[in-house]
Amino acid sequence: MNMNKKYARLSLTTAIAVMAMSFGSIGLAQTPPVACSVGMSTVNTNQAAILTASGGNGVYAWSGTNLNITNSAGTQFAVSYPTPGTYTVIVTSAGQSATCNVAVVAASAGSLVCSPATQNVTLGQTAAVTATGGTGTYVWSAPGLNIINPNGSGFSASYASTGLKTLIVTSGGVSDTCAVNVLAGAYVPPTPPVTPGLPNTGGGYGK
């Protein structure tokens, strides 16, 4: 047999084997393991704990006992509890599950508190929160918000997109967070109507 033809056949066979191995590797690619992380190691009673999921297929469902929030989907999840203890929250994605343990301790007297710790609103609906404790002087901040007035014991915000939003109040160098779940819904805003496409806005009020 001609040696050139023999090597050509071997090269072709090798190439086919390599391609088969490559396609096999693609077919056997596995979904990354699901992981759950907690933003703070401990939180006070009635303080929001922000949980974050990763891995899986990017679609998450949250569950757990004694949860006081109704939005169970999304990369992030917020919970708060009225009594001290350790609570387990489960996140599931692509048939896999991971757990977060939320450690809740009793709040000390005069602690800075943003309330309600968690709440649900629909698109166009205003979320309102208040601050107590601390020094009595409060400054508000929030990712993605165009804040009109950052000062005051109260704060209100409206959002143009769904998802978990956070409102942060600071007093005397200490901060606390309120979580707002913005849900899609058939909410009819009061007059004057909210014009679609307006940016997310928020502002403080009160002393």
C-alpha positions in Angstrom: 0.0 0.0 0.0 1.2 3.5 -0.8 2.6 5.0 2.4 1.1 8.4 1.6 -2.4 6.9 1.3 -1.9 5.0 4.6 -0.9 8.1 6.5 -3.8 10.0 4.9 -6.3 7.4 6.2 -4.7 7.5 9.6 -4.9 11.3 9.7 -8.6 11.2 8.7 -9.4 8.6 11.3 -7.6 10.6 14.0 -9.5 13.8 13.0 -12.9 12.0 13.2 -12.0 10.6 16.6 -11.0 14.0 17.9 -14.2 15.6 16.6 -16.3 12.8 18.2 -14.5 13.4 21.5 -15.2 17.2 21.2 -18.9 16.7 20.5 -19.0 14.2 23.3 -17.5 16.7 25.7 -20.1 19.3 24.7 -22.9 16.8 25.2 -21.7 15.9 28.6 -21.3 19.5 29.9 -23.0 19.7 33.2 -24.9 22.5 34.8 -22.8 24.3 37.5 -23.7 23.5 41.1 -26.2 25.9 42.8 -24.8 28.0 45.6 -26.4 30.4 48.1 -24.7 33.2 50.0 -25.9 35.6 52.7 -24.9 39.3 52.6 -24.3 39.5 56.4 -23.3 36.9 58.8 -26.0 38.0 61.3 -28.9 40.3 61.1 -31.2 41.9 63.8 -34.8 40.9 64.3 -37.0 42.6 61.6 -33.9 43.4 59.6 -33.6 42.4 55.9 -31.1 39.7 55.0 -30.2 39.7 51.3 -29.5 36.2 49.8 -27.8 35.7 46.5 -27.9 32.6 44.3 -25.4 31.5 41.6 -24.9 28.5 39.4 -27.6 26.2 38.1 -29.3 27.4 34.9 -29.8 31.0 36.1 -33.5 30.5 37.0 -34.1 30.2 40.7 -36.9 29.4 43.1 -36.7 30.2 46.8 -38.5 28.5 49.7 -38.3 28.2 53.4 -40.3 28.3 56.6 -41.5 31.5 58.3 -40.9 33.7 55.3 -42.8 37.0 55.2 -42.3 37.8 51.6 -44.2 36.5 48.5 -41.8 36.9 45.6 -40.0 33.6 45.3 -38.1 34.1 42.1 -34.9 35.9 41.1 -31.1 35.8 41.6 -31.5 37.7 44.9 -34.0 37.1 47.7 -34.8 39.1 50.9 -36.1 37.8 54.2 -36.7 39.1 57.7 -37.7 37.5 60.9 -39.4 38.8 64.1 -37.7 36.5 66.5 -34.0 35.5 67.1 -32.8 32.1 65.8 -31.2 30.4 62.8 -33.5 30.0 59.8 -32.9 27.9 56.6 -33.7 29.2 53.2 -33.5 26.9 50.1 -32.8 27.9 46.6 -33.4 25.5 43.7 -32.3 25.6 40.1 -32.2 23.0 37.4 -33.1 20.2 39.8 -30.3 21.2 42.2 -30.7 22.9 45.7 -28.5 24.9 48.0 -29.3 26.3 51.5 -28.5 29.6 53.3 -28.6 29.8 57.1 -29.8 33.2 58.3 -28.7 34.0 61.9 -31.0 36.4 63.6 -30.2 38.1 66.9 -32.2 40.5 69.1 -31.8 44.1 68.2 -30.3 46.4 70.9 -32.2 49.4 72.2 -31.8 52.4 70.0 -30.5 50.4 67.0 -31.0 52.0 63.6 -34.0 50.3 62.0 -35.3 50.6 58.4 -38.9 49.4 58.2 -40.7 47.6 56.8 -37.6 45.4 56.3 -39.2 43.8 53.2 -42.2 44.7 51.1 -43.8 44.1 47.7 -45.0 46.7 45.3 -46.0 46.6 41.6 -44.5 48.6 38.8 -45.4 52.2 39.2 -46.5 51.8 42.8 -44.6 53.8 45.5 -42.6 52.0 48.1 -42.4 53.9 51.4 -40.1 53.2 54.3 -39.2 54.9 57.6 -36.1 55.0 59.8 -36.0 55.0 63.6 -33.2 54.8 66.1 -29.7 55.9 65.4 -28.9 59.6 66.0 -32.2 60.8 64.7 -30.6 62.2 61.5 -30.9 60.0 58.4 -29.4 59.9 54.9 -30.8 57.6 52.3 -29.1 55.9 49.3 -30.2 53.3 46.8 -28.5 51.7 43.7 -30.2 52.7 40.5 -32.3 55.5 42.0 -32.3 59.1 41.0 -32.6 60.5 44.5 -34.3 63.9 44.8 -33.8 64.4 48.5 -31.6 62.0 50.5 -32.5 63.3 54.0 -35.4 62.6 56.4 -36.9 60.0 58.6 -38.9 58.6 55.7 -38.2 57.7 52.2 -40.3 56.9 49.1 -39.3 55.4 45.8 -40.9 54.2 42.5 -39.3 51.9 40.0 -39.5 51.3 36.3 -38.3 47.8 36.4 -39.1 44.6 38.3 -36.8 42.8 40.7 -35.3 43.1 44.2 -34.3 46.7 45.1 -32.6 47.9 48.2 -33.0 51.2 50.1 -30.2 52.0 52.5 -30.4 54.4 55.5 -27.4 55.7 57.3 -27.3 57.4 60.7 -24.2 58.1 62.8 -22.0 56.0 60.6 -24.3 52.9 60.9 -26.5 51.6 58.1 -29.5 49.5 57.7 -31.3 48.1 54.6 -34.9 47.8 53.5 -35.7 45.4 50.6 -38.4 46.1 48.0 -39.7 43.4 45.6 -41.0 45.2 42.5 -43.4 42.9 40.8 -45.2 43.1 37.5 -48.9 43.7 38.0 -52.0 45.6 37.0 -51.5 48.5 39.3 -53.2 51.7 38.3 -51.2 54.7 39.6 -53.1 57.8 41.0 -53.2 61.0 39.1 -51.0 62.5 37.8 -50.2 59.3 35.9 -46.7 57.8 35.9 -45.3 58.2 32.4 -43.7 54.9 31.2 -40.0 55.2 30.6 -39.3 57.6 33.5 -36.2 56.7 35.5 -36.3 55.1 39.0 -36.7 58.0 41.5 -36.7 58.4 45.2 -36.7 61.1 47.9 -36.6 61.6 51.6 -39.2 63.3 53.8 -39.7 64.2 57.4 -37.2 65.5 59.9 
